Amino acid sequence: MITVLVGVGFSALTGHLLFQSEQNAIRKEVQKDVNNAAMALGREVNLGLELLYAVKNHFDAGHRLSARNFQPMTSGVLERHLSFKSIEWVDIVMHHQRRHYVQDAMQEGSQQGTDIVEFDETGALIPAQRRDMYFPIRFTSSASSNQSVIGYDMGSTAVTRQALKTSFNTGVPVATPATTVKRAYGSVQGFLLIMPILRDPEQLSGEETSDLRGFLVAVIDIGELVNLAINTVINDGINFSLNDITNERNPQLLHSEIATLSSPVNKTLTQQSLPVFFAGREWQVEGYPTAEYVAARQSYMPYWVFAAGTIIFIIISYLLYRLQLRTLTVQAQVDQKTRALRDANTKLESMTKCDGLTGLYNRSHFEAELEREIQRALREETPLSLMIVEVERLSDYNLKYGRLSGDQVLRRLSEALDNMLKRPGDLLCRYSGSQFVAILPRTEGAQRLAEECLLTVKRLQLPFEREEGAMLVDVYVGGVTLSDHEQMTVARMCSYGEIALARAKADEPERWHWMEIE
């Protein structure tokens, strides 16, 4: 299962990397189209600026300004740049000059109304409210050639008024934010491109209103501008929008184009162009492809790689599973035979080390353990004790009660004596037919064990009727504690223990004897 999961994960990662690679290629293609659209838009806007500069240079050269020469000069610009809806000449008039300006304009025959006007809330032209400064339209050139907008105060709105003042103070063209521009030929969703005309062409900007000759104002249709610049270069499968990002905190959507209304979009691949700078504005083109555009460039290779990798790893995992199952089966058989062999060895070892009657270790194991304890006592320089317990007249007990009863007595005695030795290091073994031997490492004052051993046997209350009267089964105890390390050998320890046992038999009242050899 781990191999399957790792394989599926690896296949998914490989497919994902291929998918991301194709997505990056699509992003680069969309980015290229978006940047080309922004470059085309920049070229179109700069072309409009150059045309306005041509008009400006014409009037800077000293040509007399009148409706007769303004119309032919600007109409050529409108024919060459279709996004220009009209080009207007705007004067600057102070409030105290308003009445004289209107009279002069009426004498020239260019002013249809009787006053400087503005739009009201209903869109009708009304006399302009009192202001310190007015910016009325004096001449206009448009496709409709309708002069009804002449006299309109461009400073009637705060946005255009600020743009006009900024252009005059800086001496450079200024573009207003996009808005609905109302003119005689209808409302236009666009912006105003304002260029100041100074009396002295060598001046970079004006300081006084007397320095200003007027303004050239172009009304530019954003939809037509986008159609001329962007729609001719961008791919049909890319949706795009044109945004004014001059104010980063409050970007303005200027125009948007949806390639296909019924097609879902993929905004995860949205790309933004480099900014387009002109006349104080900063525009940016943002594009994102349709699903058909992405599908035409997205292959099925990532999915095939994922499916093929998954299948291959499943097959490999199945083969590994079969091999592992076979290995486990063989291992189970080996483990079963190993356990059987271990059990047989344990039984054999038990038979060679243990006494079959009492379950205690036999004499050969006792001698090996005694040798090990002697070596430890020599290393640690500690005393070592040995105790031999012999059942009194066991042969007579067997003759009187039978060997089975005698074996039962030996088993009960071995169990009681083994329980009496509570320390983990003490070891009780079967020494001979009627004798038990105990190894007592690091034991001082072990004589008390002899007396406790006699008391333990008496508590068993094993009856043994004899000719001299009813009595209980009893034992003799002989022990030795050896502190002389030079005499610590298996043979000497056993000899001292047997000597102590012989003295215990001779000392009938006490029935135990303990030797201290230092």
N, C-alpha and C positions, 0 to 999 in steps of 0.2 A: 504493500500500500504506500509506503514511503517512496519507493521508486516511481510508482505511478504518479504520486503527487508532485515529486520533483520533476518528472518528465513533463507533466502537464504544465507546471509552472514555467519550465524552460521553454516549452513550445509556445506558451502564451507570451512570454517575454520576447522571443524571437519574432513572433507575429506582430507584437506591439511595436517593436523597433522598426520593422518594415512598414507598418502602418504610419508611424510617426515620420518616417523618411518620406513617404509619399505625401503626407500632409504638409511637411516642410516645403516640398517642391511646389505644391499648390499655393502655399503662402507666398513663396517667392514670386510665382507667376502673378498672383493677385497684387502683390506689392509693386511689381514692375508696371502693371497696368495703372495702378493708382498713382504712382509717381509720374508716369507719362501723362496722365490726365492733368495732374497738378502743373506739370511743365507747360502743357498746351494752354491751360488756363492762364498761367503767368504770361505766356507770349501774347495771348489775346488781349489781356489787360494792358500790357506794356505797349501794344500796338495802338490801343485807344489813347493812351497817354501821349504817344508820339504825335498822333493826329491832333490832339488838343494843343500840344506845344507848337505844331505848325501854324495853327490858327493864332496862338498867342504871339508867335514871332511876326506874323503878318501885321498885327495891330501894334506890336512894339516898334515896327519899322516906321510908324508914323502915319499909317493909313487912316483916313478919316472914318470914324465910326458912324454908320447910319444903317437903317433898315435895308437900304438898297444894296450896300456892299456886304452886310453881315449875312444876308440870306444866301447868296451864291457861294460864299466861302465855306459856310458851315454845312450846306446841303451836300457838298461833295464828300465831306466827312461821314455824313449819315449814310450815303450810298456805299461807301467803302467799308463801314463798320455797322453791320445790321443790328448789333445789340444797343447802339445809341438810338434812343427814341426821340430825343431832341437835344439841341444845344442852345443854351439861353445866355443872354447878356444881362447881368445883374448890376445895378448901380448901388451906391451907398449914399443915403440921404439922412441928414440930421433932422430932428423934429422942426426946428425953426426954418428949415429949407423946404418943408413938405409942400406948402402951398405954391411956392415959386416953381418947384420941380414939376408939379402937376400941370401948371399953366404952360411951362415950356414944352412938356411932353405933348400936350394937346395942340400946341401951335405947330409942332413938328408932324402931327398927324399920326403919331405912333401910339397914343394913349386913347383907347376906346372909351374908358370910363372917365369919371370925373375925380377920382381919388385913388390913393394906394389902397389895395384891398387884401382880404384874407378869407379863408374858408371858415364858415361856422360849423356847428355840430351836424347840420343836415347836408353839408357839402356845397352850400350856396356861397357865392362871393359877396362879401359885405365890406364896408369901409374898415380899414385896419384900426385897431385900438391904438391909443396914444403910446408911443415909445420914444426913447431918446434917439434911437437910430433905426432906420428902415433899410431893407435890401430889396427894392422892387425889381421885377423883371422888365427890362426895357425892350429887348428884342428877343425873338425866338425863332427857331428853325426846326420844323418837324415834318413828318410825312404828310400830316393832315393840313399843314399850313394854316391852322386855326389860331387866330391871334387873341382869343378871349382870355388867355391866361396873362397877357401883358398887364403889368401893374400889380401883379400878385407879390406880396411881401414875403420873400424867402426867410426873413427873420421872424416870422410869426410863430414858428415852432422852436423850442429850446435847442433841439438837436442840430437843426440846420443853422441856427444863429451862432451856436458855439463853433460849428465847423467853419463858417465864413470868417469869424474872428481869428480862429487858429490859422487858417490859410493866409490871411492878411499879415498876421504877426510873424509867421515863419517864412512866408514867401514861397511855399511849396504847395503842390496839389494835396488836397485833403478829401478823403472819401467818407461819406456818412454811413452809419449803420444801415442795414437793409430795412426797408419799410415800404409801405404802400404810398407811391407817389401819385398824387391826383393832378391830372392835366386835362386839357380840353379834349384830347384824343382818347381819354379813358384813364382808368387807374392802372398803374404799372407796379408789379412787385419787383422793386429794384433798389438802387441807391443813387446818390448824387455825387458826381466827381467835380470838385470845385478847384478852380485854378485862378489865382489873383493876377490882375494886369496892373502893373505899376506905371506911373507916369515917367519915371526914369528907369529904362530897362537894365541899367547897371546896378540898381538897388537889389539887394537880396531879400529884403522885407520892408514893410512899412512901419513908420513910427506914428504918423499922423494920418487922419482920414484924407487929408489933402494930397498925400502921396499916392493914393489909390485911384486908379482910373476906372476900375470895375472888376467884375468876376466873369469868367467863363464857367458855366455850370452845364455839365452833361448828365442827362437822365439815362441811366443804363439799366436795361432789362436783364435781370439775373437769369431768367429762364432762357432767353435768347443767347446770352453769353455762354451758358453751360452747353446749349445745343451746338454752338459754333466750335467750342473748344474741347469739351469732354466727350460728347457722344460720338465724335468722329474717331477717337483713339481708344476708348475703353471697350473691353470685350462685352458682347451682348449678354453673357451669363453672369455678369457682376452687377449687383445692386450697389449704388453709391449715394453718398450724401455730401453736400458742400456746407461746411460750418465756418462761421466767423468766430475765431478763438482769440480775438484781440483782448477781450476780457476773459481771462482763464477761469475765473470763478463763475461766470455766467455766459457760457458759449451760446451762440445763436445759430439755429438751423436755417440756412439760406435756401437750399434746394435739395430735393431727394428724387432719385429715379429708381423704380422697382422694375427689374428685368421682366419677371413674369409674376402676375398676381397669384396664380394658382400654385406656384412652386414654393415649397418650403425653403427657408433660408438657413444658412449655417453661419451664425454670428461668431462661432469659435474661431473662424479663420479671418476675422476682421483685421484689416490692415489700414494704416494711416500714412498719408503722404507727408513729405517735408512741407513746412509752411510756405505759403505764397505771400510775399510782402509787397504791398503797393499802397501809396498815398495814405500811410498811417494805419492801414488795416492789415490784419493777419488772417488769412484763410487757410483752410486745410480740407483736403479731400479724404473721405473715409469710405472704403469699399469692403463688401463681403459677398462671397459667391452664393449662387443658388445651389440647390441639391443636384440638379442636372449637371451643372458645371463641375461639381466635385465628383459626381459619379462617372463622368466622361474621362476623368483623369485618375480615378482611384481603381486599382486592379483588385482581383481576388487573391493575389499571391499571399498576403498575410494570413488569410483564412485557410488557404491550402497548406501553408507551412504549419499552422497550428494543428490542423486535422491530421496531416501526415506525421508530424512529431508525436502527437498524442497516441496514434495507432501504433507507431514503432515502439514507444515506451511501454505501452500496454503489453505488446507481444514480448518484449524483453522482460518485463516484470513477471509475466506468466511463466516464462522459461526459468527465471530465477526462483519463482515460487515452487515449480516442480523440482528443481534441483535441491532447493532447501528442504522440501518435504522428504525427498529421498534421503538427504543427509540426516535429517532428524530421525527417520525410520531406522537407518543404520546405527545412528548414535544411540537410539533407545535400545536396540538389540545389544549393542556393546555395553551400555550401562547396566542392562539387566544381567548380562553374563558377569560383568564386573562385580555387581552386588552379590550375585550368587557365589562368586569366587571369594569375595571379601567375607561373606557369612561363613563359608567353609573354612577360610583361614582363621576367622575368629573362633569358630568351634574347635578347630585343631589347636589353636593357641590356648584356648581355655582348657582343653584336655591335657595339654602339656604343662600348663602352669597351675591349674586348679585341682583341688582334691574333689573327686567325684561324689563323695559322701556328704561332706560339710559345705562345699562350695568355696572354702577358703583356698588361698594359694598353697601349693605343695612345697616340699622341701627344696627342690631345685630352684624354684623361683625365690624362696626365702633366702637361700645362700647368695643369689645374684643381687637381691635388694639389700642384704646385709653388707655386701662388698661396696655397693653404691653409697650407703649411709656412712660406712667407715671412711671413704674418700671425702665425703662432705664434712665429717667431723674433723678430719685432718686439716682441710682447707680453712674451716671456720674456727678450729681449735676449741671445740665444744665437747662435752662428755657424751657418751653413748651407752644406753642401757639395753639389756636383754633379759627377758623373763620366760621361763619354761614352766608350763602347767601340765601335770600328769594326773590322769584319773586313777583313783585308788582301786586296785583289784578289779580292773575292767574284765579280765579273763574270767574271774569267778562270777561276775554279773552275767556274762554271756552264757556260761554253763547253766546258771540257775534260771535265767529268764529268756534265753535265746539270743542269737546274734542280731535279729531284727530289733529287739528291744535295746540291745547295746548300741546299735547304730542310731536309734532314736535319741538315746542319752547323749551321744556324741554331737548330734545335730543341735540339740537344745543347749548344751554347754557352749558350743562354738558361737551360737547366736548371742547368748548372754554375755560371753566374754568380749565379743566384738562390739557389742553395744556399750560395754563398760569403758572401752578405750575411745574416748571422745575426741581426742586431738586428731586433726587431719593427717599429721605425719606418722602416727602410730600405725603399725601393721601387724595383724594376727594371721598366723599360718599354721597348717597341719604339719607337725614335726615328725611324728611316728604314729603307730596304731592308737596309743592311748595318750599321746602327748601333743600339746599345742605350744607354739613359741610366738612371742611378741617382740618386735623391734621398737624401741622407744628412743628416738633421737632427741638430743638436747634436753635430757631429763636428769634433774638432780632431786634427791630425796624421794627416789622411786619406791622405797620400802612400803609406803602406804598402799601402793598398788597391789602388793602381795596380800595384805590384809583385806583390801576391798575385793580382791578376786575370791578369797575364801568366803566372804560374806555373800557375794553374788551367787556362788554355787549353792550355799545353804538356803538362800531365798527360793531356789527352784523347788526345794522339797521333793527331790527324787528318791523314792523309797528303795531301800536295799536291805532285805532281811538276811541276817547272817546267823551263824550258830551261836555267837555270843550275845545275840539279842537284836531286836529291830533297830535299824539305823538308816541313815540317808547316804546317798552317793556323795563322796567327798573327794577333794583333790589335794595334791602337794604342789607348792610353788617354790621355785628356786630362781633367783635373779642375781644379776651382776651389773654394776655401774663402773665403767672403765674410763678413767681420766688420763691414763698413761698412753700417749699416742703411739709410743714405740711398740706396745703390745697389742695394738688394734689390728688383729687379723681375724678372718672368719673362723679359723680353726680354734684360736685361743678364746674367742668370745663364746663359741659353742662349748668348749671344754670347761670354762669357768661357769657357764650356766648349768651344765650337767653336774659339776661338783657341788654347786649351791643346791641343786635339786636333791642330790644324795644326802647332803647334810639336813635338808628339810625332812626327808624320810626318817633320818635318825633322830631328829628332834620331834618326837611324836606329839607332845602337847601343843607346840606352836604350829607345826605343819608347814612352815615356810622359813626360808633362809635367804638373806640378801648379802652379797659381797660388794665391798667398796675397794677398788684397786686404783690407787693414785700414783 
